[in-house]
Amino acid sequence: MAMTTVAVPPSILKPSAGLVGASKWPNDLACIDKYNWLLHVMYGRGEYDRIQQFIRSQSQKNSYMTYVQALVHRQEGRIVEALDLFQTCVLENPSLINIKQVAKSLALLGRYRVAIDAYKEALTRTSTDWEIFHNLGLCYMQLREFTEAKQYLLQALQVSEIQEASYLALGKIYMLDGERDEAEAIFERGARLIQKHGDADVALSKYRIVYGRKPECAQVWNNIGMCFFSKKKFVAAVSCLKRANYLAPFELYILYNLALVHLYLQQNASAAIFLQSAIRLNRKHAPSYALLGVALSKLNDPENALRAYTYSLKLNPTDPTTLLNYAIFQTNTGVPKSKIDTTLQQFYQSYTERASSVNQRELDASMLEIAGKLVAPISGTVSQSTYAPQPLPLPKPAIPAQQEQADAPSTFVFSPRKPTEVKANDEDVVPNNPAPEMPVVKTKIFDDGRHRRQRGKALPVLPSQPDPAQNDRQDESTAF
């Protein structure tokens, strides 16, 4: 439906008869600020000529008219006239906004030293304005003083982490300073920032631009799918992830994210299949084993779930997500409370160390709440809560094949066709009555028929319909 805008009548630009003569109340604010709303609307529409005509027709001017007129001059490229008007605004009202506009005009004129002094004057009034730190960094960058520029840009990112311009400027400074590795790290961090911050709509708009340039990029489809997953649009998420898997069938993180989405949809067998494929690609990836333990526990296979958790903790014993899920698994399977308390102590220690080394936004505070509710199970009752880990980011550089083969176990841990050979020192694995040899683990083959389809189609394959109650909450239409 088209939006209709109300046009401002031309007569409103003409001075009224009362304004031509002497005003009865010359200091009446209601008369002076009567048309501030109109100036705001016209400036938003870009009607700069009408603004100039309207201001010239007024017999009296207020500070807002001067401010808007200065903005118009700067938009038209008349920076010197804009600076004079902004300085007039500062004399009338030395507010933070007016000081920032003066500093910005000075920077546009190339007077960076004076602009730095103006921005530092603005810092005396506030210390939480991202724009001030960012512009200070840009001014120092123009002066080739890279140390101060890095300092202020890092402070800008501490105030607000969702500003792409600060990441771009900081990465450019590192490149000019010859630190290419640091620049790549900053650019990579900025590329992952929006989606990691939780603003899926903004991330989708950015990925739409990238998709127009590289429609066959599997990582873009992976990130688009996880954006839909964060918005609870599971059908669109699975469709995009299937498309990414079609473009890059040997990408570990795409398979992991597919398993995570299917686990949320209670399609545990499909999740186990995707995780087995991910483990075949990288047998040293601890999160895949941990998530496989969750899937196997939901499939009533506690023996292999225990082996998955044990091997995941062997690869990464300080992962708080794995430790929490392992404690939940121990609670569900009736393990003695002493062992559960030991696992929870390891979880709290790992969580504290992780919280002190990374940003608080990267940790899920709900894990502490779930850990506080874990108690020894009452006879006849089983806890059903399971913490789901967060989706993984873009894939890192692959590990060399020789290194993987050197560190990998002798046989595949959870292959349906080969027995399991796991040697662990955990008390939960070794039985009370030691047997002369390790019995063969009976694994299950989870195949729902979808992997028998041919992969020659160019479009993503939609999965089977999940629970009808979930379909009511999701939107099957995608933006791509």
N, C-alpha and C positions, 0 to 999 in steps of 0.2 A: 504494500500500500504506500503510495507516494506521500511524502511529508509536505505539507503546505506551510509556507512561511508567510507571516503577516508583513506586508510591505509598509515601511514608514512613510506617511504622507509627506510630500514635499513642503507643505505649509509649516511643518514643525521645525524646519530649518530656518524659517524667517523669524526675526525678532518680533516679539509681541509688542503691542502698543505700550504696555506698562514698562517694558524694559528700555524703550527708547528714551523716555523721560527719566526724571529723577525717581529713584525707588523710594517708596514710603518707608520701608525697613531695609536700609542698605546692608545691615549685618545679619539679616535673617538667613540662617543656614538652609531653611526649607527652600528659599528662592535660589540660593547659590548652587546647592547640590541637587537641584530638581531633576536635571537631565543626566546624571552620572550613569544611570542604567542604560540610557540610549547610547552614550559613548562606548560603554562596554559591549553592547550588542553590535554596533557598527564596526568596532575594532575586531571583534570575533569573526565578522563576515568579510573583513578585508576591505571595507569601504573607506579607504583612507582619504579620498577626495572629499567625500561628504563630511568626514570628521573635521577636516581643515575648514571647510565652508561653514560648518556649524560653530566652530570655535571663533572664527572671525566675526560671526554675526552676533556674538554675545558681548554685552557691554561690560560685564564683570567676569573674571576668571577665578576659579578656585584651584587648589593644588592638584586635584584629580585631572582637570583639563590640561594643566601643564604637563602632568605625567603622561597622559595619553598622547599629547602632541609630541612629546619627546620620543615615545615609542614609535610613532608614525615616522618621524624624521629618521630614526635609526633604520627602520624597515626600508625606507627609500634611499638609504646610503648616505644620508647627510649626518655623519657621525658628530661633527663639530657642533652643529646646532643642537643635536640631541644632548650632547654633553653639557652645554650651557643650560639647557632646560632642566636636566637632572640635577645639576648643581643648585639651581634655583629651588628645586623641590627639597634638597637637603637643607638649605638655609631655612625654608619654611617649616619643614618637618624632618629632623634628622633620624629617620626610622631605618631599620635594617634593610628594607626593600630598596629604598632610595640610595643608600650607600652601595649596595650591590650593583645597582644599575650604573652608578658613576664608575665603579671599578670595571664593569664590563665594557663600558664605552672607552675607557682609557686603554684597556687591553686591545680593543679593536683598532685603536689608533696607533698601536705599537709602543705605547708608553708603559712597558711592563713593570718597571720599577715603581712608578707611581701607582699602578694598578695593584701591585703587591701590598703597598702601604694601605691602600683603601680596603683591600680584602682583610688584612690583619686588623684594621679598625673594626670591620664587621665581626671578626672573631671575638672581639671583646664583648659583643652583645649576645652571642650564641656560640655554642661549641658542638651543636648537633646538626649543623646544616651541611649536607653532603656537597652541595654546589660550591660552597666557598672553598673547601679543601680541594675539590677537583680543579677549580679554576686556578687556585694557587699552584697546583702541580703543573698545569699547562703553561702558566707564566714562567715558572722556573725552567720548564723544558725548552721554551723559546729562547731563554737566556743561556742554554746549554749547561745549566747547573743541575746535573742529573741526580745528585745525591738528595738535594732538597726536594726535587720533583718526585722521586720515589717515595720519600717520607710522607709528603702530603697526599699523594694518591693512595698509599696504603692506609692512611687515616681516613680517607674518603670511603674506602672499601670497608673499613671497620664500622663506619657510621651506617652505611647502606651497602649491602652485598649484592643488590640486584641491578646495579647500574652497569650497563655494558660499556659505556663510554670510558669509565675509569679503567676497566680491563684492557680496552684497546689502547688507551694512552700509556698505561704502564707497560704493556707488552712492546709498544713502539719504543719506549725509552730503553728497555732492556736490549732491544735490537740495535739501537743507536750506540749503546754502551758496549756492544760486543758480546753480550751474554745471551746467546741464542737459546741455550737450554732453558734458562729462566723464562725467556719470552714464550717459548712453546708451552711451558707449564702454565703460564698465565692465560694464554689464549685457550688452552684446553679447559682450564677451570672456568673461564667465562662462557665457553660454549655449553658447558653442562649446568651452568648456574640457574637458568630460568626454570627448567624442569625440576631441578633439585630443590629449588625454593618452594615448589608446590603450585606455581602459577601455570597450570596446564594450558589455559587458553592463550596466553602470551607465547608459550613454547610452541603451540600448534601453529600460530601465525608465523613464527620464525621458520619452522620446519616446512611450511607451505612454500616459502621462498626458496629454500634449499631443494625441495622436491621439484620445483620448476626447472632447476638447473641440472640436477642429477636424479632423474626419476628411477634409476636402477641401483641406487645406493641402498644396500641392505641395512646399514646402521641408521639411516633416516627412517626407514619403515619400522625398525625396532623401537626407536624413540617415540615415533608417532603412536605405535601400539601401546606403549607404556603410559603415554599421556591419556589415551582413552581409558586405560585401566585405572588410572588415578581418578578419572571422572566417573567410574563405575559403569562404563559402557563396554561390557565384556565382549559382546559380539563384534563390535568394531575393533577392539583390542586383539582378539584372536585372529580376525581377518588380516590385520596389518602385520601381526607377527608371523602368520603363515606366509604372507607375501615376502617378508624378510627371510624366512627360512627357505623359501623357493629360490631367492636370489643368492643366498649364502648358506647352503645346507651344512657346511662344516664350521659354522660359527658357534662357539661355545655359549656365549652370553644370550644369543637368540633362543637357543634350546632351553637354557635355564629360565628365561622369562616366560617361554611357552609353558614350561612345567609349573611355574608359579601361578600363572593365570588359571590353568586347568585345576590346580589345587584349590584355588579360591572358588571355582565353579563346582567343587565336590566331584570332579572327574579324576579320581585318584589313580586309576589304572593308566589313563593317558599321561598324567603327570609322571608316573614311574617310568613309562616308556621314554619320554623325552629326557628324563634325567639319566637313564641308562645310555642314551645316545650321547649326552654331554660328557658322561664319565669315560666313554670310549675315546672321545677326542682328547681329554686331559684327565689322566688318572690321579693327578695331584691337586685337583681343584676341590678344596674342602667344603665350600658351600653346597656343591652338588651332592656330596654324600650326606650332608646334614639335611637338606631338603628331601633327599630320597628316604632318609629315616622317618621323616614326617609322613611321607606318602605310604610307606610300608606299614607304619603303625596304624594308619587309617584303613589299610587293607587287611588288618588282623594278621599281620606277619611280624610278631614282635621279635622273633629270633633274628631275622635279617635286619630289622630296624635297629636292633641293638648293635649289630656288627657295623651298620652304616654310621651310627653315632660314634662308635668307638674309633673307627678309622678316620672320621672327620676331625675328632679331637686329637688324634695322633698327628694329623697334618697341621692343624691350627688349634692348639690347646687354649688360646686366649680369646676366642671369638665369643662375645657375650650372647649372641643370638643362638648359637649352637648349644652353649651351656644351659640356657633357659629351656630350650626345647628338650634337651636331654633330661633336665630335672622334671619336666612335665611328663616325659615318657616313663621315667622311674616311678613317678607318682601313680600313673595309670596302671603300671604292671605290678604294683605291690612290692616294690623294693623297700628294704628297711629304711626307717627315717634317718638313721645316721648317714647312710650313703647319699640320701637326698640333701641333707644339710651340708655335706661336703661339696656336692655339686653347686649348691646355692652360694656357698662361701666363695668358690672359684668364680661364679658369675658376678657377684658383687665386687670382687677384686678386679676382674677384667673390665667391668663397666666403669669403675672409678678411674682406672688407668686410661681407658679410652676417652672418658669425659674430660680428663685433664689435658689430653693431647690433641683433640679435635674440637670442632665447633659443636656447641650444644644442639644446633639444629640438625646435625647429622645423626644424632642418637634419638631413639624412640623412647620418650619418657614413660610410655605405658608398660615397658618391660619391667620397670621397678614395681609397678602396681600388680602386675601378674605374678611376679616373684614373691611378693608379700602375701599372696593368697594361697601359695602352695603349702599344703600340710600333708601329713601321712594319711593315706586313704583309709576310710572307714570300711569295715567288712561289708561287702555287698554293693559298694558304690565305687564308681570309677569316674575320675575327672575327664572331661572331654575337651578342655581348652588346649589350644595349640597356638603358639605365637608364630605368625608367618613373617619371614624375613622380607626386607625391602628389595625391590628389583635392582638388578645390577646395572652399572653404567655401560658406556661403550667399551668394546673389548680392548684389552691391552695387547702389546706385542706378544706374539705366540712364543712359547718356550721351545727351544731347539729339540728336535726329535731325539737326539742322542741323550740329552740330559733327562728327558722324560723316561726313556727306556731304562736309564740307569737307576732312577729313583722309583720306578713303578714296581708294584708287587709282582710276584712270580706269575700269578694267574689273575684274570679279571675277577673282581670281587663279587659282582652281582650279575654275572652272565647266566641266562637261563640254561645254557648248554654246557657249562663247565662247573665243576664243584668249586667251592670256596676254600681257600687256604689262607686263613687269617691267624696270625700269631700276635696275641695281645696279652698284656700283663694285668688287665683290669679284672677285678674280682667277679664282676658280673658275667664275664665270658667264661671263666674257668669253672666247670661244674664242681659240686661238693665232693662227689666220688670220681676221682680222675680215672678216665678210661685209658686204655693202652694207646689209642690213636683217636684223632679227631674224626667224628662222624661226618658223613657227607651231608651238606646242607641241601634240603629240598627247596628249591626256589620255584616261584610261580611265573608263568608266562602271562603277561597282561597285554592282550591284543584285542582292541575293540574293532578291528577291521578297517580302520581308516588309513593305516599305513600300507594297505594293499593297493591303494589307488595309484594310478599312474601320475607322475609328476610333470607331465608334458604341458599342462595347462599354464597359460600366462597369467591368469587371474588368481588371487588367493582363494583357497578352499575354505568355505565356511564350515565350522564344526557342527556337530549335532546339537540340537536345541537343548539348552540347559533347563533347569527347573522353571516351570511357568511362573512361579512367584518372582523369579529374578528377571524374566523378560518384561514384566510390567514396569520395572524400574530402569530399563535401559533403552537407549535409542539406537535402532538398527541402522540408521543412516549415518554415513561417514562423510567427512569433508573432503575426502580424496577418492 
